[in-house]
Amino acid sequence: METTITDINDTEKEIKVNLPFGEFEKFVKQSEDNAIKEIEVKGFRKGQAPRETALSKIDGQKLLADAADKALKEVYPKIIKENNLEPLGMPEIQVLKLAPKNDFEFKAKIAVLAKIDLPDYKEIAKQVERKEVFVGKEDIENAYKQLKEMKDKIPEEQIKQINFDNPEELKKILQKDLKLQKEMIEKQRVRNEILMKIVEKADFKVPEPLIETEFRKTIENIKSNISQAMEMTFEDYLKKINKTEQELEQDLKKDIKNRIKRALLLKEIQEKENIKATQDEIKKEVDLFKANFSKDKNQEEIDDISLSSYFEERIEQEKTLQLLESFTLISKIIKP
């Protein structure tokens, strides 16, 4: 088998393959054997007619097409593995030569991740302003007032945990909760700003198949939510947001492209900094998930391998974001 791999651009490669007939012949015979088992020839039981007689009743082009399909399923993965390629999505296959007793030739176009040259992410993170949050008396009083107004709407099991008879103690709890909320909001803002600035400095192309795959998932989720939660048609939704389907697609793809870039850059930083999740950290998250898993569901339905892989990725991502945050400095206090 002769294989030639050519770079089309930063995110696409072309694989050209020539499979000599001596190697392709086994796939032809497999297709013939399968077809003969199903063919019915007058005077013989199904699949029992002489080979040549049975083959004369079968469309030769269909046999070749089936043989080509079998060859592709075996040869393509082998080429990918031997050449350490990491294609994104399915390849675009084009058959170049397919004829009786001839070599089989095809080419495959695959999408790959572009090489990412990381900008100075540490210096970029230092430019992001991280603010210390502050909870004032007015914040606390407003939260306390809102809680009292909602008292009749709070579920009974929750109302038991709120001591309205001790306003000062309740306000201390509210102050703590408000501070945590503000800290979470500020943390997310800082992380988004750091990643946005890194994306702006990183010049690399996102493969179209990645964008298309995420777009299809996103648009299907939107349509499902519109139908179930908003109880309206997709066309009515477009009218409501005053956009055409093409405009919505353009906006979504732009957002998806930036999300993918952030994820890829974060992964690249993680690898450069050699950030890993420990087995203890992964086990702790898995055990916590299982402990909170609905009792109505069977624990045996949980795929431990997939769950561990998911939390490993989550932990490593969180550690990478924490690293980037560590380069920022507290510059001022937000006061109400």
Secondary structure as UniProt FT lines:
FT   STRAND          2..9
FT   TURN            10..11
FT   STRAND          12..19
FT   HELIX           21..38
FT   TURN            42..43
FT   TURN            46..47
FT   HELIX           51..55
FT   TURN            56..57
FT   HELIX           60..82
FT   TURN            83..84
FT   STRAND          88..97
FT   TURN            100..101
FT   STRAND          104..111
FT   HELIX           121..126
FT   STRAND          129..132
FT   HELIX           137..149
FT   HELIX           151..153
FT   HELIX           156..159
FT   TURN            160..161
FT   TURN            164..165
FT   HELIX           167..201
FT   HELIX           208..228
FT   HELIX           234..240
FT   TURN            241..242
FT   HELIX           245..272
FT   TURN            273..274
FT   HELIX           279..292
FT   TURN            295..296
FT   HELIX           299..301
FT   HELIX           304..326
FT   STRAND          329..333
//
